[in-house]
Amino acid sequence: MARLRSRCWNAQFARAVAATLALLLSNCADLDDQYEEPPAARTEVAPARPGFVWVHGHWARRGTLWTWIDGHYERERPGYIYVEGRWQREGSYFEWIEGGWQPVAATR
C-alpha cells in the first residue's frame, strides 16, 4: 500500500513540475516578444469629418503575433487636443503609450 501511495505521489509531483515548467516557459516567450520592434504603421485614409478627430490605427501584440487595430473617429472636445498613441523603446524592449485627450494649454 505504501508503495502505491509513493507511485501516485511521484506521478502527481511530476505533473505539477511539468505544468510549472510549461507556465514559466510560456511567460518567457511573452517577455521575448516585447523585444521585437512593431511593424511599420499602415497607411489609413480617413476623410475629414466635421466635429470629429481621426485616431490612427496601430499594431498591438496578441500573444506572439502582431495584430492591426483599425483607426476610428472620436468626437472633438472643445479645449482639448487628441495626442496619438505611440510605440516607445524602453531600454531593450518596446512599450505602447496609449493616446488620449489633453487640455490645449498642456500641449504648449
Secondary structure, DSSP 8 states (H G I E B T S, - for coil): -HHHHHHHHHHHHHHHHHHHHHHHHHHHHHHHHTTS-------------TTEEEE--EEEEETTEEEEE--EEEE--TTEEEE--EEEEETTEEEEE--EEEEGGGG-
